[in-house]
Amino acid sequence: MNRSALSLPLPARTLPRLLSSMALALALAAGAAHAASVRGVFVGSDSKAPLEGVEVVLRRAADSTVVAHTTTAADGSFRVDSLAFDRYLLRASLIGYEPWRRSDVTLSE
């Protein structure tokens, strides 16, 4: 099994109402059979408290087709498995926070 991992830098976004920010830690892991996973944790950047209920949507970069949709657990974590090696757009949103976007999510062997 070929496994690789990549950590992405985490810019923070200012909250419009709560004057705080959130950060997303992404870990991209490739597994066997040409499948990959995206996992991460949302926390408030000031309090470092986990953010539950963040909506996470992955779209294929080539045509914006939604390929995965999930929400974060009580500990702020999420995981999406069985993704094809491809380029993706990631959008995360939570009421009271500005949406957080990444357009450079690339899963490869």
C-alpha positions in Angstrom: 0.0 0.0 0.0 1.4 3.4 -1.0 0.6 6.1 1.6 1.6 9.7 1.4 0.5 12.8 3.3 0.6 16.5 2.7 -0.1 19.4 5.1 -1.5 22.6 3.8 -0.9 26.1 5.3 -3.8 27.4 7.3 -4.9 31.0 6.7 -7.5 32.3 9.2 -10.7 34.2 8.3 -12.2 36.9 10.4 -15.7 36.2 11.8 -18.1 38.9 10.9 -20.1 38.8 14.1 -17.9 37.1 16.8 -14.7 38.9 15.9 -12.8 35.6 16.0 -11.5 33.4 13.2 -11.4 29.7 12.3 -8.7 27.6 10.8 -8.8 24.3 8.9 -6.1 21.8 9.1 -6.1 19.5 6.1 -4.3 16.2 5.9 -4.5 14.5 2.6 -3.7 10.8 2.5 -3.5 8.5 -0.4 -4.4 4.8 0.1 -4.5 1.6 -1.9 -6.7 1.0 -5.0 -6.4 4.6 -6.3 -8.5 6.1 -3.5 -7.6 9.0 -1.3 -9.0 10.7 1.8 -9.3 14.3 3.0 -9.5 14.9 6.7 -9.2 17.9 8.9 -10.3 19.8 12.0 -11.9 23.2 12.4 -11.1 25.2 15.5 -11.5 28.8 16.5 -8.1 30.5 16.1 -8.4 32.5 19.3 -10.0 30.0 21.6 -8.7 26.8 19.8 -12.1 25.3 20.7 -13.5 22.8 18.2 -16.2 23.9 15.8 -19.0 21.4 15.5 -21.4 21.4 12.5 -19.1 23.0 9.9 -20.5 22.1 6.5 -17.6 20.8 4.2 -18.2 20.4 0.5 -15.7 19.0 -2.0 -16.2 19.7 -5.7 -14.2 18.4 -8.7 -12.2 21.3 -9.9 -12.7 20.5 -13.6 -16.5 20.8 -13.6 -17.5 21.8 -10.1 -19.4 18.6 -9.6 -20.1 17.9 -5.9 -18.3 14.7 -5.0 -18.6 14.8 -1.2 -20.5 16.6 1.5 -20.1 16.2 5.3 -20.3 18.1 8.6 -17.8 18.3 11.4 -18.2 16.2 14.6 -18.3 17.6 18.1 -14.5 17.6 18.2 -14.4 19.7 15.0 -13.1 16.8 12.8 -14.3 15.6 9.4 -13.1 12.9 7.0 -14.1 12.1 3.4 -12.9 8.8 2.0 -12.8 7.0 -1.3 -11.9 10.0 -3.4 -10.3 9.6 -6.8 -6.9 11.1 -7.4 -7.9 14.5 -8.9 -8.0 18.3 -8.2 -10.7 19.5 -5.9 -12.3 22.7 -4.6 -13.1 22.7 -0.9 -15.6 25.0 0.8 -16.4 25.0 4.5 -19.1 27.1 6.1 -20.7 27.7 9.5 -23.4 30.2 10.4 -21.7 33.3 11.8 -18.4 32.7 10.0 -17.2 33.7 6.6 -17.0 30.7 4.2 -13.5 29.2 3.9 -12.3 28.1 0.5 -9.4 26.2 -1.0 -8.9 25.8 -4.7 -5.6 24.0 -4.5 -6.6 20.6 -3.1 -4.8 18.0 -5.2 -4.9 14.3 -4.5 -2.2 12.2 -6.2 -0.2 9.0 -5.7 
